[in-house]
Amino acid sequence: MLYLDTNFYTAIANGKEEAVTMLKGRHELCLPLPVVAELKYGFIKGSRKEINERALQRFIAQPNVSIAIPTMKTTDIYSELQLYCNKNGKVLSHNDLWIAALTKEFKGVLVTYDQDFEVLKKVMPEMLFIVVAN
């Protein structure tokens, strides 16, 4: 299952060809709950709140899209990832840590444009796909 980071969902919503192409034929997509929260925050800050909200709701309503919700196990993984990042001199945002923890817990693959996730490549080697923007 592909777990979409906020920036990747935004690329899809904006019709970015490489992002849309990557999802063609994918049967299972997931938005971690922190991604939904980040998107909604962006919507209320912007001038297209209702349009963006409707697009998000249409996306989530698709039968192949789910929402990953944190569990108590997520908190353990979050803590381990945060400690790992701190020991390796890289601080990730709390939301990025939650997104990574959810991806790891449910054994997904996180798709993102955010190079900050590179620090997690050793602990999530098969679970990160960092897209290099064109």
C-alpha positions as CSV (number, residue, x, y, z in Angstrom):
1,M,0.0,0.0,0.0
2,L,1.3,3.5,-0.8
3,Y,1.1,6.0,2.0
4,L,0.9,9.5,0.6
5,D,2.7,12.4,2.2
6,T,1.1,15.9,2.1
7,N,3.3,17.2,-0.7
8,F,2.5,14.1,-2.8
9,Y,-1.2,14.4,-2.4
10,T,-0.9,18.1,-3.3
11,A,1.0,17.2,-6.4
12,I,-1.8,14.8,-7.4
13,A,-4.5,17.3,-6.6
14,N,-2.7,19.9,-8.8
15,G,-2.5,17.4,-11.6
16,K,1.3,17.0,-11.6
17,E,1.9,14.5,-14.3
18,E,4.7,12.5,-12.6
19,A,2.6,12.1,-9.4
20,V,-0.6,11.1,-11.3
21,T,1.3,8.6,-13.4
22,M,2.9,7.0,-10.4
23,L,-0.5,6.2,-9.0
24,K,-2.1,4.7,-12.2
25,G,-3.0,1.1,-11.6
26,R,-2.4,1.3,-7.8
27,H,-5.1,-0.5,-6.0
28,E,-4.4,0.6,-2.4
29,L,-3.6,4.2,-1.3
30,C,-3.6,5.6,2.2
31,L,-3.5,9.0,3.8
32,P,-2.0,9.0,7.3
33,L,-4.2,11.1,9.6
34,P,-1.5,13.8,10.1
35,V,-1.5,14.3,6.3
36,V,-5.3,15.0,6.4
37,A,-4.7,17.4,9.3
38,E,-1.9,19.2,7.4
39,L,-4.1,19.5,4.3
40,K,-7.0,20.9,6.2
41,Y,-4.7,23.5,7.8
42,G,-3.5,24.5,4.4
43,F,-7.1,24.8,3.2
44,I,-8.2,27.1,6.0
45,K,-5.2,29.3,5.4
46,G,-5.8,29.6,1.7
47,S,-8.4,31.2,-0.6
48,R,-9.8,27.9,-2.0
49,K,-10.9,26.2,1.2
50,E,-14.2,24.8,-0.1
51,I,-12.8,23.6,-3.5
52,N,-9.8,21.9,-1.8
53,E,-12.0,20.3,0.8
54,R,-14.4,18.9,-1.8
55,A,-11.5,17.5,-3.8
56,L,-10.0,15.9,-0.7
57,Q,-13.4,14.3,0.2
58,R,-13.8,12.9,-3.3
59,F,-10.3,11.5,-3.1
60,I,-11.0,9.9,0.3
61,A,-14.3,8.5,-0.9
62,Q,-12.7,6.3,-3.5
63,P,-12.9,2.6,-2.6
64,N,-9.1,2.1,-2.8
65,V,-8.3,5.0,-0.4
66,S,-8.1,4.6,3.3
67,I,-7.0,6.7,6.3
68,A,-4.3,5.4,8.7
69,I,-5.1,6.3,12.3
70,P,-2.5,6.1,15.1
71,T,-2.6,3.3,17.6
72,M,-0.7,2.7,20.8
73,K,1.8,0.8,18.7
74,T,2.3,3.9,16.5
75,T,3.4,5.8,19.6
76,D,6.2,3.2,20.2
77,I,7.4,3.4,16.6
78,Y,7.1,7.3,16.7
79,S,9.4,7.3,19.8
80,E,11.9,5.0,18.2
81,L,12.0,7.0,15.0
82,Q,12.4,10.3,16.9
83,L,15.3,8.9,19.0
84,Y,16.9,7.6,15.9
85,C,16.6,11.0,14.2
86,N,18.0,12.8,17.2
87,K,21.0,10.4,17.4
88,N,21.7,11.0,13.8
89,G,21.6,14.8,14.0
90,K,18.3,15.3,12.1
91,V,15.1,16.7,13.5
92,L,11.9,15.8,11.7
93,S,8.7,17.6,12.3
94,H,6.3,15.9,14.6
95,N,3.8,15.3,11.8
96,D,6.6,13.8,9.6
97,L,7.4,11.4,12.4
98,W,3.7,10.4,12.8
99,I,3.5,9.8,9.1
100,A,6.6,7.7,9.0
101,A,5.5,5.8,12.1
102,L,2.1,5.0,10.6
103,T,3.8,3.9,7.4
104,K,6.1,1.6,9.3
105,E,3.4,0.2,11.6
106,F,1.2,-0.8,8.7
107,K,4.1,-1.9,6.4
108,G,3.4,0.6,3.6
109,V,5.6,2.6,1.3
110,L,5.7,6.3,2.0
111,V,5.7,8.4,-1.2
112,T,7.0,11.9,-0.7
113,Y,8.9,14.8,-2.3
114,D,10.4,15.7,1.2
115,Q,14.1,15.0,1.3
116,D,14.1,15.3,5.1
117,F,12.8,11.7,5.2
118,E,16.2,10.5,3.8
119,V,17.4,10.2,7.4
120,L,15.1,7.2,7.9
121,K,16.4,5.2,4.9
122,K,18.4,2.9,7.2
123,V,15.5,2.1,9.5
124,M,12.8,2.0,6.7
125,P,14.8,0.9,3.7
126,E,11.9,-0.6,1.7
127,M,9.3,1.8,3.0
128,L,10.4,5.1,1.6
129,F,10.1,6.4,-1.9
130,I,11.5,9.9,-2.1
131,V,10.6,11.5,-5.5
132,V,13.1,13.9,-6.9
133,A,11.1,16.9,-8.2
134,N,11.6,17.8,-11.9
